[in-house]
Amino acid sequence: VANLMAFKPDESIAAVLSIKDYAAAPYLVLSTKSGLVKKSPLTEYDSPRTGGLIAISLREGDEVVGATLATDNDELLLVSRKGMSLRFSANNESIRSMGRSATGVIGMKFRAGDELLSMARVGGSDNDLFVFTATDGGFGKKSPLDEYRIQNRGGIGIKAAKVNEDRGGLVGALVISDKDEILAITSNGSVMRTDAAQQCTTLQDCFSYLYLLD
């Protein structure tokens, strides 16, 4: 990738998306660790320019943590490192489309010491989808998406997972269906693969855990 893009010092890849062409979706949505989100037309990234294009103007100390394709009918789910979540619509009434060089708008606010961990696109029926979170202590939790109500952009959100020293901090959050499979990859390169349908909990039931690590 370093042969295709001009990396700045200490810069690294935040996300990789696979698309057939630049008509694959109307928008590209980016999110940053400070909770900003930015939606821009995907066609604006169709360029033969070498070295890459400016995708977002970052404030000092901020960095991109997520990227996804989206339509006006989709929703976005933001999850913070301390287990808070916020689900809101991706339509233009909630978040308008901006140019590539824009900074973005507030997607989610945080309590002291918290920051954005991940962003996921929500498309389809809530009845078929779940939110899966994983911690660096090796625990995973799966809960129905319909327990994450749609809210207005810019709030603190609701609890998605309980974070403590015994279970470790959150390292990932995904929107999945029972038809999916989950790959858990450890820092030393070990991989565990499991069917998503094998574990299921609700927020009311608190936690049911799958040990992910060796």
C-alpha positions in Angstrom: 0.0 0.0 0.0 2.9 2.3 0.7 3.6 2.2 -3.1 0.1 3.5 -3.8 -0.3 6.2 -1.1 1.9 8.9 0.3 2.1 8.2 4.0 3.0 10.9 6.5 5.3 10.0 9.5 3.5 7.7 12.0 0.5 7.4 9.7 -1.2 4.0 9.3 -4.2 2.5 7.6 -7.5 2.9 9.5 -9.9 0.9 7.3 -10.1 -1.0 4.0 -13.2 -1.2 1.9 -13.9 -3.4 -1.1 -16.0 -1.9 -3.9 -16.8 -2.9 -7.4 -16.8 0.7 -8.7 -17.6 4.2 -7.4 -21.3 3.7 -8.0 -21.4 0.9 -5.4 -23.0 3.3 -2.9 -24.0 6.9 -2.8 -21.8 7.9 0.2 -18.6 7.2 2.0 -18.9 7.9 5.8 -15.8 8.4 8.0 -15.6 8.6 11.8 -12.9 9.9 14.1 -11.9 9.0 17.6 -13.2 12.3 18.9 -16.7 11.3 17.7 -16.9 13.3 14.5 -18.6 11.8 11.4 -18.4 12.9 7.8 -20.5 11.8 4.8 -19.4 12.6 1.3 -20.3 11.4 -2.2 -18.3 8.2 -3.1 -17.9 9.5 -6.6 -15.6 12.3 -5.3 -12.9 9.6 -4.6 -12.9 8.4 -8.3 -9.6 9.9 -9.3 -6.4 8.7 -11.1 -4.3 11.0 -8.8 -1.3 9.1 -7.4 -0.4 9.5 -3.7 -4.1 9.4 -2.6 -6.7 12.1 -2.0 -7.7 14.2 1.0 -10.7 12.4 2.6 -11.2 14.5 5.7 -9.6 17.5 7.4 -8.6 16.3 10.9 -8.3 18.5 14.0 -5.1 18.4 16.0 -4.8 15.1 17.9 -7.7 13.5 16.1 -7.6 10.4 13.8 -9.8 8.3 11.6 -11.1 5.1 13.3 -13.8 3.9 10.9 -15.1 4.0 7.3 -18.2 2.6 5.7 -20.4 2.9 2.6 -23.9 4.1 3.2 -27.2 5.1 1.6 -29.9 7.5 2.9 -31.9 4.5 4.1 -29.1 3.2 6.3 -28.3 3.9 9.9 -24.9 4.2 11.7 -24.0 2.7 15.0 -21.1 4.3 16.9 -19.5 2.4 19.8 -17.0 4.0 22.3 -14.1 2.3 24.1 -15.9 2.5 27.4 -19.0 0.6 26.1 -21.4 3.4 25.1 -23.2 3.3 21.8 -25.3 5.7 19.6 -27.5 4.7 16.7 -28.8 7.3 14.3 -30.0 7.7 10.7 -27.6 8.3 7.8 -30.1 10.4 5.9 -29.5 14.0 4.9 -31.8 15.3 7.7 -29.4 13.7 10.3 -26.1 14.2 8.5 -25.8 16.2 5.3 -23.3 15.3 2.6 -20.1 17.3 2.6 -17.0 17.8 0.4 -13.9 15.6 0.8 -11.9 18.3 2.7 -14.6 19.0 5.3 -14.0 18.2 9.0 -17.4 16.6 9.7 -20.0 17.0 12.4 -20.4 15.7 15.9 -21.7 12.1 15.8 -21.3 11.2 19.4 -20.2 12.9 22.6 -18.2 11.2 25.4 -17.7 11.3 29.1 -14.2 12.0 30.4 -11.5 9.6 29.2 -13.7 8.0 26.5 -13.3 8.0 22.7 -14.8 6.4 19.6 -13.8 2.8 19.0 -15.8 1.8 15.9 -18.6 2.7 13.5 -20.9 0.2 11.7 -23.5 0.5 9.0 -27.0 -0.8 9.9 -29.1 -2.0 6.9 -32.0 -4.4 6.9 -34.5 -5.6 9.5 -33.6 -5.3 13.2 -35.0 -8.8 13.7 -32.2 -10.3 11.7 -29.3 -8.3 13.1 -27.2 -8.3 16.3 -24.4 -6.2 17.9 -21.3 -8.1 18.7 -18.7 -6.6 21.0 -15.3 -8.1 22.0 -12.8 -7.2 24.7 -9.0 -7.5 24.9 -9.6 -9.9 27.8 -11.0 -12.4 25.4 -14.8 -12.0 26.0 -17.5 -11.5 23.4 -21.1 -10.4 23.7 -23.9 -10.6 21.2 -27.2 -8.7 21.7 -30.2 -8.0 19.5 -29.9 -4.8 17.5 -33.5 -3.7 18.3 -32.3 -3.1 21.9 -30.3 -0.1 20.5 -33.0 2.4 19.8 -32.5 5.1 17.2 -31.5 8.5 18.7 -30.5 11.9 17.5 -26.9 12.4 16.4 -24.7 14.1 18.9 -25.7 12.5 22.2 -23.8 10.3 24.7 -25.9 7.2 23.8 -26.8 4.1 25.7 -24.7 1.3 27.3 -23.6 -1.4 24.9 -21.2 -3.4 27.1 -20.0 -3.4 30.6 -16.3 -2.7 30.7 -14.1 -3.6 33.7 -10.6 -4.8 34.6 -11.6 -8.5 34.7 -13.1 -8.6 31.2 -10.8 -6.0 29.6 -11.5 -3.0 27.4 -13.4 -3.1 24.2 -11.4 -3.7 21.0 -14.1 -4.3 18.5 -17.8 -3.9 17.7 -19.7 -5.3 14.7 -23.2 -5.5 13.4 -23.8 -9.2 12.4 -26.5 -11.7 11.5 -26.8 -15.4 12.4 -25.7 -16.2 8.9 -22.3 -14.6 9.5 -19.1 -16.1 11.0 -16.8 -14.4 13.4 -13.0 -14.5 13.2 -11.2 -13.5 16.3 -7.5 -12.7 15.8 -5.1 -12.3 18.7 -2.1 -10.0 18.8 0.3 -12.9 18.3 -1.5 -14.0 15.1 -3.8 -16.9 16.4 -7.2 -17.1 14.8 -10.5 -18.5 16.1 -13.5 -19.0 13.8 -17.1 -19.5 15.0 -20.6 -19.3 13.7 -22.4 -16.1 14.9 -25.5 -18.2 15.6 -23.7 -20.1 18.4 -23.9 -17.4 21.0 -26.8 -15.1 21.8 -27.7 -12.9 24.8 -29.9 -9.8 25.5 -29.0 -6.7 27.4 -31.6 -7.7 30.0 -29.8 -11.0 30.5 -26.6 -9.0 31.1 -23.7 -11.0 29.7 -23.1 -14.4 28.2 -19.5 -14.8 27.1 -17.5 -16.6 24.5 -13.9 -17.0 25.3 -12.1 -15.8 22.2 -8.4 -16.2 23.0 -6.1 -19.3 23.3 
